[in-house]
Amino acid sequence: MFGEERVTTYSGLVRVLRERITSYVTEGIERARALRRMPEVVDVYEVTGEYDIIATAKANDLHQLRSLISERLMKMQGVKT
């Protein structure tokens, strides 16, 4: 459950969970900031549930929108469909 690290005490479990949660939150914040820097992105919302971030973007046409998604968004680390 916790990878290669063996957790033998309650304090060890708390430490491992804290490290993993901190890492997860930090990665989410970095992704949200990267999205906000894209000129096409209008809004970025951090949410809970199936997705962590929802972004809205503007495009002149469907081709431009598809290009944004396939060439930039889908290549970002941690982005899934």
Short mmCIF file of the C-alpha atoms (twelve columns), coordinates in Angstrom:
data_MODEL
# 
_entry.id   MODEL 
# 
loop_
_atom_site.group_PDB 
_atom_site.id 
_atom_site.type_symbol 
_atom_site.label_atom_id 
_atom_site.label_alt_id 
_atom_site.label_comp_id 
_atom_site.label_asym_id 
_atom_site.label_seq_id 
_atom_site.Cartn_x 
_atom_site.Cartn_y 
_atom_site.Cartn_z 
_atom_site.pdbx_PDB_model_num 
ATOM 1  C CA . MET A 1  0.000   0.000  0.000   1 
ATOM 2  C CA . PHE A 2  2.818   2.420  0.739   1 
ATOM 3  C CA . GLY A 3  5.298   1.316  -1.885  1 
ATOM 4  C CA . GLU A 4  8.645   -0.011 -0.799  1 
ATOM 5  C CA . GLU A 5  8.605   1.715  2.571   1 
ATOM 6  C CA . ARG A 6  7.506   -0.480 5.451   1 
ATOM 7  C CA . VAL A 7  5.433   1.351  8.034   1 
ATOM 8  C CA . THR A 8  5.701   -0.155 11.507  1 
ATOM 9  C CA . THR A 9  4.352   2.573  13.819  1 
ATOM 10 C CA . TYR A 10 1.443   4.989  13.902  1 
ATOM 11 C CA . SER A 11 3.825   7.972  13.737  1 
ATOM 12 C CA . GLY A 12 5.514   6.360  10.737  1 
ATOM 13 C CA . LEU A 13 2.159   6.001  9.029   1 
ATOM 14 C CA . VAL A 14 1.288   9.641  9.742   1 
ATOM 15 C CA . ARG A 15 4.656   10.767 8.359   1 
ATOM 16 C CA . VAL A 16 4.239   8.734  5.165   1 
ATOM 17 C CA . LEU A 17 0.697   9.997  4.631   1 
ATOM 18 C CA . ARG A 18 1.741   13.609 5.283   1 
ATOM 19 C CA . GLU A 19 4.574   13.334 2.749   1 
ATOM 20 C CA . ARG A 20 2.311   11.799 0.105   1 
ATOM 21 C CA . ILE A 21 -0.499  14.314 0.636   1 
ATOM 22 C CA . THR A 22 1.949   17.235 0.536   1 
ATOM 23 C CA . SER A 23 3.461   15.907 -2.677  1 
ATOM 24 C CA . TYR A 24 0.016   15.388 -4.219  1 
ATOM 25 C CA . VAL A 25 -1.189  18.895 -3.306  1 
ATOM 26 C CA . THR A 26 2.041   20.517 -4.502  1 
ATOM 27 C CA . GLU A 27 1.786   18.749 -7.872  1 
ATOM 28 C CA . GLY A 28 -1.825  19.907 -8.230  1 
ATOM 29 C CA . ILE A 29 -0.902  23.514 -7.476  1 
ATOM 30 C CA . GLU A 30 1.919   23.388 -10.016 1 
ATOM 31 C CA . ARG A 31 -0.427  21.996 -12.692 1 
ATOM 32 C CA . ALA A 32 -3.023  24.681 -11.956 1 
ATOM 33 C CA . ARG A 33 -0.358  27.408 -12.246 1 
ATOM 34 C CA . ALA A 34 0.879   25.963 -15.547 1 
ATOM 35 C CA . LEU A 35 -2.674  25.995 -16.893 1 
ATOM 36 C CA . ARG A 36 -3.213  29.596 -15.754 1 
ATOM 37 C CA . ARG A 37 -0.121  30.678 -17.699 1 
ATOM 38 C CA . MET A 38 -1.607  29.434 -20.983 1 
ATOM 39 C CA . PRO A 39 -3.182  32.358 -22.854 1 
ATOM 40 C CA . GLU A 40 -6.049  30.172 -24.111 1 
ATOM 41 C CA . VAL A 41 -7.096  29.132 -20.607 1 
ATOM 42 C CA . VAL A 42 -9.837  31.355 -19.231 1 
ATOM 43 C CA . ASP A 43 -10.566 29.773 -15.829 1 
ATOM 44 C CA . VAL A 44 -9.005  27.102 -13.633 1 
ATOM 45 C CA . TYR A 45 -10.928 25.475 -10.805 1 
ATOM 46 C CA . GLU A 46 -9.472  23.095 -8.245  1 
ATOM 47 C CA . VAL A 47 -12.206 20.619 -7.325  1 
ATOM 48 C CA . THR A 48 -12.720 17.382 -5.461  1 
ATOM 49 C CA . GLY A 49 -14.083 14.182 -6.866  1 
ATOM 50 C CA . GLU A 50 -13.155 12.296 -10.001 1 
ATOM 51 C CA . TYR A 51 -11.048 15.223 -11.283 1 
ATOM 52 C CA . ASP A 52 -8.689  17.523 -9.412  1 
ATOM 53 C CA . ILE A 53 -8.709  20.468 -11.798 1 
ATOM 54 C CA . ILE A 54 -11.237 21.724 -14.322 1 
ATOM 55 C CA . ALA A 55 -10.110 24.344 -16.819 1 
ATOM 56 C CA . THR A 56 -12.049 26.278 -19.428 1 
ATOM 57 C CA . ALA A 57 -10.328 27.507 -22.549 1 
ATOM 58 C CA . LYS A 58 -11.174 29.731 -25.491 1 
ATOM 59 C CA . ALA A 59 -10.483 28.866 -29.114 1 
ATOM 60 C CA . ASN A 60 -11.377 30.403 -32.462 1 
ATOM 61 C CA . ASP A 61 -12.545 27.080 -33.892 1 
ATOM 62 C CA . LEU A 62 -12.712 23.373 -33.208 1 
ATOM 63 C CA . HIS A 63 -9.342  22.742 -34.883 1 
ATOM 64 C CA . GLN A 64 -7.613  25.195 -32.535 1 
ATOM 65 C CA . LEU A 65 -9.315  23.626 -29.520 1 
ATOM 66 C CA . ARG A 66 -8.288  20.114 -30.568 1 
ATOM 67 C CA . SER A 67 -4.745  21.333 -31.099 1 
ATOM 68 C CA . LEU A 68 -4.631  22.885 -27.621 1 
ATOM 69 C CA . ILE A 69 -5.861  19.671 -26.053 1 
ATOM 70 C CA . SER A 70 -3.688  17.225 -27.984 1 
ATOM 71 C CA . GLU A 71 -0.476  19.228 -28.323 1 
ATOM 72 C CA . ARG A 72 -0.307  21.015 -24.999 1 
ATOM 73 C CA . LEU A 73 -2.750  19.835 -22.345 1 
ATOM 74 C CA . MET A 74 -2.412  16.094 -22.877 1 
ATOM 75 C CA . LYS A 75 1.389   16.381 -22.818 1 
ATOM 76 C CA . MET A 76 1.399   17.937 -19.355 1 
ATOM 77 C CA . GLN A 77 2.648   15.539 -16.706 1 
ATOM 78 C CA . GLY A 78 -0.213  14.093 -14.675 1 
ATOM 79 C CA . VAL A 79 -2.991  15.076 -17.087 1 
ATOM 80 C CA . LYS A 80 -5.419  12.263 -17.829 1 
ATOM 81 C CA . THR A 81 -8.581  12.062 -19.870 1 
# 
